[in-house]
Amino acid sequence: QVQLVESGGGLVQPGGSLRLSCVASGSISSIYRTGWYRGEQRELVATISSGDITRYADSVKGRFTISRDNAKSTVYLQMTSLKPEDTAVYYCNAERTVLGIARPPSWGQGTQVTVSS
């Protein structure tokens, strides 16, 4: 099992910045990809693999950056040039394998990001 705890959300004005954090605990060695998703539909925002391959939604390319600190078991989402349409609950997700077999992904509880003047 993997537990994920997000933090860093809040209210920010358009054009502002926020950094979200996702701390993982438990069987973190089984994680091969971690990502950020948003909204009720869990729209993909960005992912980063164990090999540091990153992927971004077109809507956030050039504005958001995903990174990780293995020593802290933490994945970050640096968000800049925020727009009102970025308003959503942001969820951290971890995809895992055990003995080469995919396991159900783990999700955090979410953190609210509101972009408004």
NORTAZI-V731956 format. One record per pair of residues at least 24 apart in sequence whose C-alpha atoms are under 10 Angstrom apart, sorted by the first residue. I is the first residue (numbers start at 1). J is the second residue. D is the distance in whole Angstrom. If there is no record, write none. Layout:
i=[I | I]
j=[J | J]
d=[D | D]
This chain:
i=[1 | 1 | 1 | 1 | 1 | 1 | 1 | 1 | 1 | 1 | 2 | 2 | 2 | 2 | 2 | 2 | 2 | 2 | 2 | 2 | 2 | 2 | 2 | 2 | 3 | 3 | 3 | 3 | 3 | 3 | 3 | 3 | 4 | 4 | 4 | 4 | 4 | 4 | 4 | 4 | 4 | 4 | 4 | 4 | 5 | 5 | 5 | 5 | 5 | 5 | 5 | 5 | 5 | 6 | 6 | 6 | 6 | 6 | 6 | 6 | 6 | 6 | 6 | 6 | 6 | 6 | 6 | 7 | 7 | 7 | 7 | 7 | 7 | 7 | 7 | 7 | 8 | 8 | 8 | 8 | 8 | 9 | 9 | 9 | 9 | 9 | 9 | 9 | 9 | 10 | 10 | 10 | 10 | 10 | 10 | 11 | 11 | 11 | 11 | 11 | 11 | 11 | 12 | 12 | 12 | 12 | 12 | 12 | 12 | 12 | 12 | 13 | 13 | 13 | 13 | 13 | 13 | 13 | 13 | 14 | 14 | 14 | 14 | 14 | 14 | 14 | 14 | 14 | 14 | 14 | 15 | 15 | 15 | 15 | 15 | 15 | 15 | 15 | 15 | 16 | 16 | 16 | 16 | 16 | 16 | 16 | 17 | 17 | 17 | 17 | 17 | 17 | 17 | 17 | 17 | 18 | 18 | 18 | 18 | 18 | 18 | 18 | 18 | 19 | 19 | 19 | 19 | 19 | 19 | 19 | 19 | 20 | 20 | 20 | 20 | 20 | 20 | 20 | 20 | 20 | 20 | 20 | 21 | 21 | 21 | 21 | 21 | 21 | 21 | 21 | 21 | 21 | 22 | 22 | 22 | 22 | 22 | 22 | 22 | 22 | 22 | 22 | 22 | 22 | 22 | 22 | 23 | 23 | 23 | 23 | 23 | 23 | 23 | 23 | 23 | 24 | 24 | 24 | 24 | 24 | 24 | 24 | 24 | 24 | 24 | 25 | 25 | 25 | 27 | 27 | 28 | 28 | 28 | 28 | 29 | 29 | 29 | 29 | 30 | 30 | 30 | 30 | 30 | 30 | 30 | 30 | 30 | 31 | 31 | 31 | 31 | 31 | 31 | 31 | 31 | 31 | 31 | 32 | 32 | 32 | 32 | 32 | 33 | 33 | 33 | 33 | 33 | 33 | 34 | 34 | 34 | 34 | 34 | 34 | 34 | 34 | 34 | 34 | 34 | 34 | 34 | 34 | 35 | 35 | 35 | 35 | 35 | 35 | 35 | 35 | 35 | 35 | 35 | 36 | 36 | 36 | 36 | 36 | 36 | 36 | 36 | 36 | 36 | 36 | 36 | 37 | 37 | 37 | 37 | 37 | 37 | 37 | 37 | 38 | 38 | 38 | 38 | 38 | 38 | 38 | 38 | 38 | 38 | 38 | 39 | 39 | 39 | 39 | 39 | 39 | 39 | 39 | 40 | 40 | 40 | 40 | 42 | 42 | 42 | 42 | 42 | 42 | 43 | 43 | 44 | 44 | 44 | 45 | 45 | 45 | 45 | 46 | 46 | 47 | 47 | 47 | 47 | 47 | 48 | 48 | 48 | 49 | 49 | 59 | 59 | 60 | 82 | 82 | 82 | 82 | 83 | 83 | 83 | 84 | 84 | 84 | 84 | 84 | 85 | 85 | 85 | 86 | 86 | 86 | 86 | 87 | 87 | 87 | 87 | 87 | 88 | 88 | 88 | 88 | 89 | 89]
j=[25 | 26 | 27 | 28 | 30 | 96 | 103 | 104 | 105 | 106 | 26 | 27 | 28 | 29 | 30 | 31 | 93 | 94 | 95 | 96 | 105 | 106 | 107 | 108 | 27 | 28 | 93 | 94 | 106 | 107 | 108 | 109 | 28 | 73 | 74 | 91 | 92 | 93 | 94 | 106 | 107 | 108 | 109 | 110 | 74 | 91 | 92 | 93 | 107 | 108 | 109 | 110 | 111 | 36 | 74 | 75 | 76 | 90 | 91 | 92 | 93 | 107 | 108 | 109 | 110 | 111 | 112 | 76 | 90 | 91 | 92 | 108 | 109 | 110 | 111 | 112 | 76 | 77 | 111 | 112 | 113 | 88 | 89 | 90 | 110 | 111 | 112 | 113 | 114 | 87 | 111 | 112 | 113 | 114 | 115 | 87 | 112 | 113 | 114 | 115 | 116 | 117 | 82 | 83 | 84 | 87 | 113 | 114 | 115 | 116 | 117 | 81 | 82 | 83 | 84 | 114 | 115 | 116 | 117 | 80 | 81 | 82 | 83 | 84 | 85 | 86 | 114 | 115 | 116 | 117 | 79 | 80 | 81 | 82 | 83 | 84 | 115 | 116 | 117 | 79 | 80 | 81 | 82 | 83 | 115 | 116 | 63 | 64 | 78 | 79 | 80 | 81 | 82 | 83 | 115 | 64 | 77 | 78 | 79 | 80 | 81 | 82 | 113 | 64 | 65 | 66 | 76 | 77 | 78 | 79 | 80 | 66 | 75 | 76 | 77 | 78 | 79 | 90 | 91 | 92 | 111 | 113 | 66 | 67 | 68 | 74 | 75 | 76 | 77 | 78 | 92 | 111 | 68 | 72 | 73 | 74 | 75 | 76 | 77 | 91 | 92 | 93 | 94 | 108 | 110 | 111 | 68 | 69 | 72 | 73 | 74 | 75 | 76 | 92 | 108 | 70 | 72 | 73 | 74 | 75 | 92 | 93 | 94 | 106 | 108 | 72 | 73 | 74 | 96 | 98 | 70 | 73 | 94 | 96 | 73 | 96 | 97 | 98 | 94 | 95 | 96 | 97 | 98 | 99 | 100 | 102 | 103 | 93 | 94 | 95 | 96 | 97 | 98 | 102 | 103 | 105 | 106 | 94 | 95 | 96 | 97 | 102 | 93 | 94 | 95 | 96 | 97 | 105 | 66 | 67 | 68 | 74 | 75 | 76 | 92 | 93 | 94 | 95 | 96 | 105 | 106 | 107 | 66 | 67 | 75 | 76 | 77 | 91 | 92 | 93 | 94 | 95 | 107 | 66 | 75 | 76 | 77 | 90 | 91 | 92 | 93 | 94 | 107 | 108 | 110 | 88 | 89 | 90 | 91 | 92 | 93 | 107 | 110 | 86 | 87 | 88 | 89 | 90 | 91 | 92 | 110 | 111 | 112 | 113 | 86 | 87 | 88 | 89 | 90 | 91 | 110 | 112 | 88 | 89 | 90 | 91 | 88 | 89 | 90 | 91 | 92 | 93 | 90 | 91 | 90 | 91 | 93 | 77 | 86 | 90 | 91 | 77 | 92 | 75 | 77 | 92 | 93 | 94 | 75 | 76 | 94 | 94 | 95 | 85 | 86 | 86 | 113 | 114 | 115 | 116 | 114 | 115 | 116 | 113 | 114 | 115 | 116 | 117 | 114 | 115 | 116 | 113 | 114 | 115 | 116 | 112 | 113 | 114 | 115 | 116 | 112 | 113 | 114 | 115 | 113 | 114]
d=[9 | 6 | 6 | 8 | 9 | 9 | 9 | 9 | 9 | 8 | 5 | 5 | 6 | 9 | 9 | 8 | 10 | 8 | 10 | 9 | 9 | 6 | 9 | 10 | 8 | 9 | 10 | 9 | 7 | 8 | 7 | 10 | 10 | 10 | 9 | 9 | 7 | 8 | 8 | 7 | 6 | 5 | 8 | 9 | 9 | 9 | 8 | 10 | 9 | 5 | 7 | 8 | 9 | 10 | 9 | 9 | 9 | 8 | 7 | 7 | 10 | 10 | 6 | 7 | 6 | 6 | 10 | 10 | 10 | 10 | 10 | 10 | 10 | 8 | 6 | 9 | 10 | 9 | 7 | 9 | 8 | 10 | 8 | 8 | 9 | 5 | 5 | 5 | 8 | 10 | 8 | 6 | 5 | 6 | 8 | 9 | 8 | 6 | 5 | 6 | 7 | 9 | 8 | 9 | 9 | 10 | 8 | 6 | 5 | 6 | 8 | 9 | 8 | 8 | 8 | 8 | 5 | 5 | 5 | 9 | 7 | 5 | 5 | 6 | 10 | 10 | 9 | 6 | 6 | 6 | 10 | 7 | 4 | 5 | 6 | 9 | 9 | 10 | 10 | 8 | 6 | 6 | 5 | 8 | 8 | 10 | 9 | 9 | 8 | 5 | 4 | 6 | 6 | 10 | 10 | 10 | 8 | 6 | 5 | 7 | 9 | 8 | 9 | 9 | 9 | 10 | 7 | 6 | 4 | 6 | 9 | 9 | 8 | 6 | 5 | 6 | 8 | 9 | 10 | 9 | 8 | 9 | 10 | 10 | 9 | 7 | 6 | 5 | 7 | 9 | 9 | 10 | 9 | 10 | 8 | 5 | 5 | 6 | 9 | 9 | 6 | 9 | 10 | 8 | 10 | 10 | 10 | 10 | 8 | 6 | 4 | 7 | 9 | 9 | 9 | 10 | 9 | 6 | 6 | 8 | 9 | 10 | 9 | 10 | 9 | 10 | 7 | 9 | 9 | 10 | 10 | 8 | 9 | 8 | 10 | 9 | 9 | 9 | 9 | 8 | 5 | 5 | 6 | 9 | 9 | 10 | 9 | 10 | 6 | 6 | 4 | 7 | 9 | 10 | 10 | 9 | 10 | 8 | 6 | 6 | 7 | 10 | 8 | 6 | 5 | 7 | 10 | 10 | 10 | 10 | 9 | 10 | 7 | 10 | 7 | 6 | 4 | 6 | 9 | 10 | 9 | 10 | 8 | 10 | 8 | 9 | 9 | 8 | 6 | 5 | 6 | 8 | 10 | 8 | 9 | 9 | 8 | 7 | 6 | 5 | 6 | 9 | 10 | 10 | 10 | 9 | 8 | 6 | 5 | 6 | 7 | 10 | 9 | 9 | 9 | 6 | 5 | 4 | 6 | 9 | 9 | 9 | 9 | 9 | 10 | 9 | 5 | 5 | 7 | 8 | 9 | 10 | 8 | 8 | 10 | 10 | 10 | 9 | 8 | 8 | 10 | 10 | 9 | 10 | 10 | 10 | 10 | 9 | 10 | 9 | 10 | 8 | 10 | 10 | 10 | 10 | 9 | 9 | 9 | 10 | 10 | 10 | 9 | 10 | 9 | 9 | 10 | 9 | 7 | 9 | 9 | 6 | 8 | 10 | 7 | 5 | 6 | 9 | 9 | 8 | 9 | 8 | 7 | 7 | 10 | 8 | 5 | 5 | 5 | 8 | 6 | 5 | 7 | 9 | 6 | 8]
